[in-house]
Amino acid sequence: MRPGLTIGEFAQVTHLSVRTLRRYHERGLLEPAVVDPDSGYRYYTSEQIPAAQVELAVTVHSGPHDDIDVTYGRLGAYITGHALAIDGPVHETYLRGPRDDPDPNSWRTEIGWPIFRVAPG
């Protein structure tokens, strides 16, 4: 007996792609209920469906972190300019950082905020 919905079934129910669900798992945004230790297959429960339907506003900051606040400001302006509001903590993912390359100009940081619409649009 399976421990829940397969990633493909969960993708169909939530209208997300399998690729997106894998990215959410990798970034800790939506953990599967069970990951089979032998096969690596991800399984989800029906209780996780609402959490999967949260939208993210995402941008990528390139370069040193000295001016990352400018990128946050631009993302915040986009969110408020599109009648959106923040619905949780920010998530930073270091796509390439100091551990990968000592040259700050090569660093790339993905910034994502869970959002929701505050006005019809």
C-alpha atoms as one frame of an Amber mdcrd trajectory, in Angstrom:
protein
   0.000   0.000   0.000   1.305   3.449  -0.949   1.798   6.016   1.821  -0.055
   8.781  -0.052  -0.357  10.554  -3.380   2.581  10.178  -5.763   4.280  13.379
  -6.847   2.532  13.079 -10.235  -0.896  12.682  -8.653  -0.217  15.558  -6.262
   0.932  17.717  -9.195  -2.352  17.086 -11.019  -4.461  17.918  -7.965  -2.561
  21.119  -7.133  -1.990  22.258 -10.752   1.755  22.469 -10.102   4.391  20.775
 -12.201   6.404  17.858 -10.875   9.490  20.010 -11.420   8.056  22.783  -9.226
   7.219  20.303  -6.471  10.782  18.973  -6.592  12.151  22.524  -6.333   9.845
  23.272  -3.395  11.152  20.143  -1.654  14.809  21.011  -2.370  14.293  24.497
  -0.949  12.338  23.332   2.088   9.163  25.132   1.005   6.957  22.026   0.829
   8.282  18.757   2.197   6.657  15.513   1.049   4.861  13.622   3.805   7.045
  10.586   3.033  10.152   9.994   0.941  10.797   6.332   0.229  14.372   5.660
   1.410  14.978   3.025  -1.278  13.446   4.614  -4.357  13.514   8.324  -3.403
   9.855   8.598  -4.477   7.996  11.469  -2.865   4.501  10.997  -1.436   2.087
  13.708  -0.325  -1.167  13.756   1.631  -4.415  15.504   0.786  -3.882  17.693
   3.861  -0.888  19.274   2.073  -2.922  20.561  -0.875  -3.641  24.057   0.593
   0.052  24.572   1.403   0.974  23.688  -2.187  -1.287  26.382  -3.564   0.638
  29.285  -2.030   2.155  31.541  -4.673   5.753  32.744  -4.552   7.237  35.976
  -5.808  10.775  35.084  -6.837  13.765  37.030  -8.095  17.485  36.380  -8.367
  20.145  38.711  -7.000  23.437  38.535  -8.888  26.728  39.689  -7.421  28.000
  40.632  -3.968  25.599  40.692  -1.048  26.541  44.290  -0.181  23.567  45.558
  -2.170  21.123  42.669  -1.792  18.780  45.075   0.020  18.191  46.780  -3.356
  16.918  43.485  -4.778  14.653  43.014  -1.747  13.349  46.547  -2.286  12.576
  45.868  -5.950  10.778  42.643  -5.091   8.809  44.433  -2.357   7.860  47.208
  -4.793   6.690  44.603  -7.305   4.577  42.897  -4.639   2.837  46.078  -3.478
   2.557  47.439  -7.037   0.603  44.364  -8.098  -1.896  44.376  -5.195  -0.114
  41.498  -3.461   0.864  40.996   0.169   3.474  38.856   1.875   2.188  35.628
   3.413   5.180  34.260   5.293   8.920  34.454   5.777  11.351  35.082   2.952
  13.342  32.186   1.549  16.887  32.671   0.277  18.573  30.007  -1.792  22.210
  30.449  -2.661  22.433  29.215  -6.232  26.122  30.133  -6.260  27.824  31.600
  -3.221  31.098  31.951  -1.316  31.424  28.197  -0.865  31.226  27.720  -4.628
  33.394  30.608  -5.781  35.340  33.240  -3.845  34.555  35.842  -6.538  31.485
  37.794  -5.303  30.636  38.816  -8.866  29.700  35.195  -9.631  27.314  34.801
  -6.677  23.597  34.284  -7.350  20.933  34.313  -4.636  17.309  33.361  -5.272
  14.882  35.324  -3.094  11.297  34.131  -2.727   8.362  35.420  -0.682   5.047
  33.601  -0.268   2.362  36.018  -1.465  -1.392  36.417  -1.813  -3.589  38.828
  -3.754  -5.241  41.611  -1.712  -7.368  43.027  -4.520  -9.159  41.430  -7.475
  -6.951  41.302 -10.484
